[in-house]
Amino acid sequence: MKTVIAALAAASLFAGATGAIAKPRENVEVRVSTANVNFNDPESVARFRARVAKSIEATCNPGDRLNADLAPDFACRKSMAQVSETQIAALTAKSNSMMAIIE
């Protein structure tokens, strides 16, 4: 019984320590120009997505920062990819919308 209690205590200390060790999330922003991107053309959108992905990789690579561990930040990449897909979907929907004037 004492062994189980000691193991649980050790596990709770370890779990509590990981929260204290975790580094705070850095706010980053990427701007990619939409000039010459036709959001009605799937090939143009695919090329734009590739440019966005490269920008995200460069932004989420902490190798150029002080005290960096040189490991890619995959949580940053995933988060930014989700946001970028939402933005691309919005831009595509906006460019596909048709306006009609009824007189």
C-alpha positions in Angstrom: 0.0 0.0 0.0 2.8 2.4 0.9 4.4 1.6 -2.5 1.2 2.6 -4.4 0.9 5.8 -2.4 4.6 6.7 -3.0 4.2 5.9 -6.8 1.1 8.1 -7.0 2.9 10.9 -5.1 5.8 10.7 -7.4 3.6 10.7 -10.5 1.7 13.8 -9.2 5.0 15.6 -8.6 6.2 14.7 -12.1 2.9 15.8 -13.7 2.9 19.1 -11.7 6.5 19.8 -12.7 5.8 19.3 -16.4 3.3 22.2 -16.3 5.9 24.4 -14.7 8.6 23.5 -17.2 6.4 24.0 -20.2 7.4 27.2 -22.0 4.7 29.8 -22.7 3.3 29.9 -26.2 4.8 32.6 -28.4 2.4 34.6 -30.5 3.5 34.6 -34.1 2.0 35.9 -37.3 2.6 35.1 -41.0 1.6 37.3 -43.8 1.5 35.8 -47.3 0.6 38.0 -50.3 -2.5 36.9 -52.2 -1.4 39.0 -55.2 -1.8 37.0 -58.5 -3.7 34.2 -56.7 -6.9 33.2 -58.5 -9.1 31.6 -55.8 -11.4 30.2 -58.5 -8.5 28.1 -59.9 -7.6 25.0 -57.9 -4.0 25.0 -59.2 -3.5 28.6 -58.2 -4.9 27.8 -54.7 -2.7 24.8 -54.4 0.4 26.9 -55.2 -0.7 29.5 -52.7 -1.2 26.7 -50.0 2.4 25.5 -50.7 3.7 29.1 -50.2 1.7 29.3 -47.0 3.0 26.0 -45.8 6.6 27.1 -46.4 6.0 30.3 -44.5 4.5 28.4 -41.6 7.5 26.0 -41.5 9.9 28.9 -41.4 8.0 30.8 -38.7 7.5 27.7 -36.5 11.2 26.7 -36.7 12.8 28.1 -33.6 16.4 27.6 -34.8 17.0 31.3 -35.3 15.9 32.3 -31.8 18.0 32.6 -28.6 18.3 29.4 -26.5 16.5 27.4 -29.2 16.5 23.6 -29.1 16.4 23.5 -32.9 13.4 21.1 -32.9 10.5 22.2 -35.1 7.4 23.3 -33.1 4.8 20.9 -34.5 2.0 22.4 -32.3 2.7 25.8 -33.8 2.6 24.3 -37.3 -0.6 22.5 -36.7 -2.3 25.5 -35.2 -1.2 27.8 -38.0 -2.2 25.3 -40.6 -5.7 25.2 -39.2 -6.0 29.0 -39.2 -4.6 29.3 -42.7 -7.0 26.7 -44.1 -9.9 28.6 -42.5 -8.6 31.8 -44.1 -8.1 30.2 -47.5 -11.6 28.7 -47.4 -13.0 32.2 -46.6 -11.1 33.8 -49.5 -12.2 31.0 -51.9 -15.8 31.4 -50.8 -15.6 35.2 -51.2 -14.1 34.9 -54.7 -16.7 32.3 -55.7 -19.7 34.4 -54.6 -21.6 36.0 -57.4 -23.3 39.3 -57.1 -26.4 40.0 -59.1 -28.2 43.3 -59.7 -31.9 42.9 -60.1 -33.8 45.9 -61.6 
